[in-house]
Amino acid sequence: MTDDNFEIFLEDFVDMLNAMEAGIAKMKMQIVKLVGAEEKPKFSWDPSKIKWEKAEGQKGEFERSEDFNNPEFKELLKDLAQHAGKLSRDGWFYWTYRNGSTVGRKLRKR
């Protein structure tokens, strides 16, 4: 397997894992509705309170932020650090750039 093929495989594998994670989260929400219990919020940051700017990359459109003085952004960075720089939330995929102070996000295709 070439390095390019391996990278494509890993990207596809991560996409599959993210889809499984989203499916599990949805099923948990359905169970909570059926049982009538309240689920505790999972995230301490609100992406709508972060300044995002549109950008274009090799894989299409995405958004990026360097809103470092924003407490919501700082919480997002902490959460990303706990998830090896990548996570999914509410249909969005978030990642940290190598500089550690820039975050990208892209709407997941359904």
GROMACS elastic network, one bead per residue, 0.5 to 0.9 nm:
[ bonds ]
;  ai    aj funct       b0    kb
    1     4     6  0.81840   500
    1     5     6  0.60912   500
    1     6     6  0.63057   500
    2     5     6  0.51737   500
    2     6     6  0.61159   500
    2     7     6  0.86358   500
    3     6     6  0.50194   500
    3     7     6  0.61664   500
    3     8     6  0.86474   500
    4     7     6  0.51831   500
    4     8     6  0.62897   500
    4     9     6  0.86199   500
    5     8     6  0.50679   500
    5     9     6  0.60831   500
    5    10     6  0.85982   500
    6    10     6  0.61215   500
    6    11     6  0.85642   500
    7    10     6  0.50695   500
    7    11     6  0.61079   500
    7    12     6  0.85613   500
    8    11     6  0.51046   500
    8    12     6  0.61395   500
    8    13     6  0.84751   500
    9    12     6  0.51483   500
    9    13     6  0.60097   500
    9    14     6  0.86000   500
   10    14     6  0.60899   500
   10    15     6  0.85094   500
   11    14     6  0.51733   500
   11    15     6  0.61967   500
   11    16     6  0.86825   500
   12    16     6  0.62194   500
   12    17     6  0.86912   500
   13    16     6  0.50614   500
   13    17     6  0.62732   500
   13    18     6  0.86451   500
   14    18     6  0.60903   500
   14    19     6  0.85525   500
   15    18     6  0.50836   500
   15    19     6  0.61807   500
   15    20     6  0.86397   500
   16    19     6  0.50882   500
   16    20     6  0.62240   500
   16    21     6  0.85964   500
   17    20     6  0.50290   500
   17    21     6  0.60948   500
   17    22     6  0.86091   500
   18    22     6  0.61428   500
   18    23     6  0.85786   500
   18    87     6  0.82296   500
   18    88     6  0.68721   500
   18    93     6  0.86748   500
   19    22     6  0.50762   500
   19    23     6  0.61823   500
   19    24     6  0.86356   500
   20    23     6  0.50388   500
   20    24     6  0.61483   500
   20    25     6  0.85852   500
   21    24     6  0.51461   500
   21    25     6  0.61685   500
   21    26     6  0.86436   500
   21    88     6  0.84017   500
   22    25     6  0.51061   500
   22    26     6  0.62046   500
   22    27     6  0.86794   500
   22    88     6  0.78948   500
   22    89     6  0.81659   500
   22    90     6  0.82675   500
   22    91     6  0.78907   500
   23    26     6  0.51252   500
   23    27     6  0.62236   500
   23    28     6  0.86449   500
   24    27     6  0.50994   500
   24    28     6  0.61787   500
   24    29     6  0.86861   500
   25    28     6  0.50896   500
   25    29     6  0.63269   500
   25    30     6  0.87550   500
   26    29     6  0.50853   500
   26    30     6  0.62977   500
   26    31     6  0.87173   500
   27    31     6  0.61929   500
   27    32     6  0.86095   500
   28    31     6  0.50612   500
   28    32     6  0.62041   500
   28    33     6  0.86790   500
   28    39     6  0.89435   500
   29    32     6  0.50391   500
   29    33     6  0.62636   500
   29    34     6  0.86830   500
   29    39     6  0.77313   500
   30    33     6  0.50655   500
   30    34     6  0.61992   500
   30    35     6  0.86133   500
   31    34     6  0.50322   500
   31    35     6  0.60393   500
   31    36     6  0.82258   500
   31    37     6  0.87014   500
   32    35     6  0.51798   500
   32    36     6  0.56608   500
   32    37     6  0.53175   500
   32    38     6  0.65861   500
   32    39     6  0.67531   500
   33    36     6  0.50314   500
   33    37     6  0.68560   500
   33    38     6  0.81281   500
   34    37     6  0.81517   500
   39    42     6  0.84926   500
   41    44     6  0.74904   500
   43    46     6  0.77696   500
   43    75     6  0.87568   500
   43    76     6  0.85196   500
   43    79     6  0.80266   500
   43    89     6  0.88315   500
   44    72     6  0.78776   500
   44    75     6  0.65906   500
   44    76     6  0.78925   500
   44    79     6  0.84567   500
   45    49     6  0.83397   500
   45    71     6  0.82557   500
   45    73     6  0.72956   500
   45    74     6  0.84732   500
   45    75     6  0.56812   500
   45    76     6  0.59538   500
   45    79     6  0.87333   500
   46    49     6  0.56493   500
   46    50     6  0.72719   500
   46    72     6  0.61751   500
   46    73     6  0.84243   500
   46    75     6  0.89503   500
   46    76     6  0.83248   500
   47    50     6  0.53069   500
   47    51     6  0.83817   500
   47    52     6  0.88665   500
   47    72     6  0.73578   500
   47    73     6  0.79056   500
   47    76     6  0.81616   500
   48    51     6  0.77685   500
   48    52     6  0.88013   500
   49    70     6  0.84059   500
   49    72     6  0.67298   500
   49    73     6  0.83186   500
   50    65     6  0.75472   500
   50    67     6  0.66292   500
   50    70     6  0.70817   500
   50    71     6  0.88984   500
   50    72     6  0.64883   500
   50    73     6  0.61157   500
   51    64     6  0.85410   500
   51    65     6  0.62186   500
   51    66     6  0.79009   500
   51    67     6  0.60494   500
   51    70     6  0.87052   500
   51    73     6  0.87022   500
   52    63     6  0.58985   500
   52    64     6  0.54886   500
   52    66     6  0.80386   500
   52    67     6  0.79794   500
   52   104     6  0.87517   500
   52   105     6  0.89060   500
   53    62     6  0.85245   500
   53    63     6  0.53558   500
   53    64     6  0.54794   500
   53    65     6  0.63549   500
   54    61     6  0.71695   500
   54    62     6  0.60064   500
   54    64     6  0.65225   500
   55    60     6  0.84945   500
   55    61     6  0.58641   500
   55    62     6  0.54069   500
   55    63     6  0.54849   500
   55    64     6  0.67756   500
   56    59     6  0.78910   500
   56    60     6  0.55665   500
   56    62     6  0.60996   500
   56    63     6  0.81269   500
   57    60     6  0.51434   500
   57    61     6  0.62195   500
   57    62     6  0.72604   500
   58    61     6  0.85268   500
   59    62     6  0.86402   500
   61   106     6  0.74463   500
   62   104     6  0.70232   500
   62   105     6  0.59290   500
   62   107     6  0.74669   500
   63   103     6  0.84398   500
   63   104     6  0.56512   500
   63   105     6  0.52702   500
   63   106     6  0.63197   500
   63   107     6  0.89758   500
   64   102     6  0.69917   500
   64   103     6  0.55381   500
   64   105     6  0.61705   500
   64   106     6  0.87752   500
   65    68     6  0.82656   500
   65    73     6  0.83855   500
   65   101     6  0.86088   500
   65   102     6  0.57791   500
   65   103     6  0.53339   500
   65   104     6  0.64466   500
   65   105     6  0.85467   500
   66    69     6  0.86485   500
   66    73     6  0.81518   500
   66   101     6  0.62856   500
   66   103     6  0.66676   500
   67    70     6  0.56865   500
   67    71     6  0.89117   500
   67    72     6  0.88573   500
   67    73     6  0.61741   500
   67    74     6  0.84645   500
   67   101     6  0.86127   500
   67   102     6  0.81494   500
   68    71     6  0.77808   500
   68    72     6  0.89428   500
   68    73     6  0.61253   500
   68    74     6  0.64909   500
   68   101     6  0.69824   500
   68   102     6  0.82825   500
   69    72     6  0.88556   500
   69    73     6  0.75715   500
   69    74     6  0.76123   500
   70    73     6  0.52486   500
   70    74     6  0.64500   500
   70    75     6  0.88865   500
   71    74     6  0.50075   500
   71    75     6  0.62971   500
   71    76     6  0.86453   500
   72    75     6  0.51491   500
   72    76     6  0.62538   500
   72    77     6  0.87523   500
   73    77     6  0.62260   500
   73    78     6  0.86929   500
   73   103     6  0.87938   500
   74    77     6  0.50758   500
   74    78     6  0.63256   500
   74    79     6  0.86973   500
   75    78     6  0.50579   500
   75    79     6  0.61897   500
   75    80     6  0.85804   500
   76    79     6  0.50759   500
   76    80     6  0.61014   500
   76    81     6  0.85544   500
   76   103     6  0.86866   500
   77    80     6  0.50409   500
   77    81     6  0.60967   500
   77    82     6  0.87028   500
   77    85     6  0.82029   500
   77    96     6  0.75552   500
   77   100     6  0.81007   500
   77   101     6  0.77557   500
   77   102     6  0.87424   500
   77   103     6  0.77502   500
   78    81     6  0.50489   500
   78    82     6  0.64001   500
   78    83     6  0.88499   500
   79    82     6  0.51604   500
   79    83     6  0.65038   500
   79    85     6  0.82689   500
   79    86     6  0.89948   500
   79    87     6  0.83888   500
   80    83     6  0.50202   500
   80    84     6  0.63213   500
   80    86     6  0.57406   500
   80    87     6  0.65061   500
   80    94     6  0.78338   500
   80    95     6  0.70029   500
   80    96     6  0.69158   500
   81    84     6  0.53812   500
   81    85     6  0.52007   500
   81    86     6  0.80234   500
   81    96     6  0.82439   500
   82    85     6  0.73299   500
   82    86     6  0.88981   500
   83    86     6  0.57693   500
   83    87     6  0.63315   500
   84    87     6  0.82395   500
   84    95     6  0.89099   500
   84    96     6  0.88113   500
   85    94     6  0.80421   500
   85    95     6  0.53982   500
   85    96     6  0.50727   500
   85    97     6  0.79955   500
   85   100     6  0.88275   500
   86    93     6  0.73891   500
   86    94     6  0.56545   500
   86    96     6  0.66782   500
   87    92     6  0.84329   500
   87    93     6  0.59143   500
   87    94     6  0.53450   500
   87    95     6  0.66139   500
   88    91     6  0.67426   500
   88    92     6  0.55314   500
   88    94     6  0.59995   500
   88    95     6  0.88122   500
   88   108     6  0.86942   500
   89    92     6  0.52722   500
   89    93     6  0.65556   500
   89    94     6  0.77836   500
   90    93     6  0.85590   500
   91   106     6  0.86912   500
   91   107     6  0.60432   500
   91   108     6  0.54483   500
   91   109     6  0.81741   500
   91   110     6  0.85167   500
   92   105     6  0.64150   500
   92   106     6  0.55892   500
   92   108     6  0.54138   500
   93   104     6  0.82450   500
   93   105     6  0.54081   500
   93   106     6  0.53191   500
   93   107     6  0.62924   500
   93   108     6  0.63098   500
   94   103     6  0.69314   500
   94   104     6  0.57117   500
   94   106     6  0.67377   500
   94   107     6  0.89680   500
   95   102     6  0.86412   500
   95   103     6  0.56732   500
   95   104     6  0.53461   500
   95   105     6  0.63880   500
   95   106     6  0.89788   500
   96    99     6  0.79643   500
   96   100     6  0.60960   500
   96   101     6  0.73698   500
   96   102     6  0.60038   500
   96   104     6  0.63685   500
   96   105     6  0.89472   500
   97   100     6  0.56122   500
   97   101     6  0.70683   500
   97   102     6  0.54463   500
   97   103     6  0.59741   500
   97   104     6  0.72767   500
   98   101     6  0.80842   500
   98   102     6  0.80319   500
   99   102     6  0.66700   500
  100   103     6  0.79029   500
